[in-house]
């Protein structure tokens, strides 16, 4: 990550107008919109989320985090959510 930020700062020093797109949310729509905007602008993306936001939009992950079942790493939260969705999808695809 440090090299990405160093490259970003080097571009700015060369006179390139370059910012960091930043949002504070755990809502999936907000994160998607921010990622799309950052990709369109060719900018970096910084996503922050408070524990209240994670609790509101990722309640199962919040509980697992509090119980020590998953780490505080944001990637771990997202991967756990994806696994939950895949489990629900697999259960819905089972013939009865």
N, C-alpha and C positions, 0 to 999 in steps of 0.2 A: 504494500500500500504506500509505503514511503516513497518509492520510486515514481509512482503515479502522481503523487502530490508534487514531487520535485520536478517532474516533467511539466506539470501544470504551471508551476511557478516560473520555470524557465521560459515557457511560452509567453507568460505575462511580461517578463523582463525584456523579451524581444519585441514587445509592443502589440502582441496579439491580444485582442479583447477576449478574455476567457473568465467565466465565472463558475461557480458551483451551485447547481440547482439544489435547494434544500427545502425539505418539508418535515413537519413534526406531526406524524399521524401513524396509526396502525390500520386504518381503514383500507381494505383492498383496492377500492376504486381510486382513492387518493394516491396510493403507492403506484398503481398502474399508470395513472395520468402523469405523475411526476417522472416515472421512468420513460414514458413515451416522449415527454417534453425534453428531457435531458438528452435522449437519443437524437431527437430532431435538431436540437441546438448543438450537439456534439460536445456537451458539457458533462462534468462529473455530477454525480447524484449523491446527496447526503440525506439519509432517512433517519429521523429520530422518532422514538416513541416512548411515552411514559408507561409505567406499569399499569396505570388506569386504562390507557388505550389498549394495551395488550389484553388486559382483563376483559374489556368490553368486546373486542373483535376476535380474540382468540382465547375464549374462556377455558377450553380443555388444555391448551398449551400453558396457560397461566397457572392452572392447578398443578400440572406436571412439573412446571418450573419451580413452584413453591415447595413441592414434595421432593425435589431433587432428582426427578426422573429424567429430566433433560437439562442441558446446560443453558446458561444465560446468553449463549451465542445466538445472534439473530438468525443465522442460517439454520441452526438446530430448531428454532421455533417454526420456521417456514417448512422445513423438511418434515417435521412432525405433523403439521397441518396437512401437507400433501398426502402423507401416509394415511391420515384419518379419512380424507376424501376418497382415496383409492380403496380403502377397506369398505366404505359405504357403497362405492360403485361396484366392487366385486360381490358384495352381499346382494345387491339389487339384480345382478346378472345371473344369479343362481336360479336354475329352473326349479319350480316347486311342483 
